[in-house]
Amino acid sequence: MRLFLDANILFSAAYRDGNPALLLFELAVAGRCHLVTSEFAWEEAHRNITQKCPQRLPMLAALKKQLKFAPVPDASGIAVASEQGLPDKDAPILAAALATKAQVLVTGDRTHFGHLYGKEAGSLQVLTLRDTLVSLLEIR
């Protein structure tokens, strides 16, 4: 399963040892998923860690090694994403997730993405971290 990680998930994984977001990275190592993000999301996570918890920058850098990066979405991709009722600053996240053909966009941003939780936006589902982990850990 290809997971697109929003900035808040990257931030959470780097911010504190033991954060459940780190499980995504462990599951990726185990071959249960592939992790993708965008430069836009990465820069936001990096900026927030730098401002709030700079001692965790090495952890964020270590996590980066496990990520693939999406190409920058074009204007038409952003326009399609904007049709999902997202603010201008969040449409590039959805557009990049769609461009990478991710199955899931993992985000904790209830304010802007909450109306999409559990629904399909284009070809992907928008899920919380919890719902993503439940999906990945289901017995097959």
Secondary structure, 3 states (H helix, E strand, C coil): CEEEECHHHHHHHHHCCCCCCHHHHHHHHCCCCEEEECHHHHHHHHHHHHHHCHHHHHHHHHHHCCCEECCCCCHHHHHHHHCCCCCCCCHHHHHHHHHCCCCEEECCCHHHHHHHECCEECCEEEECHHHHHHHHHCCC
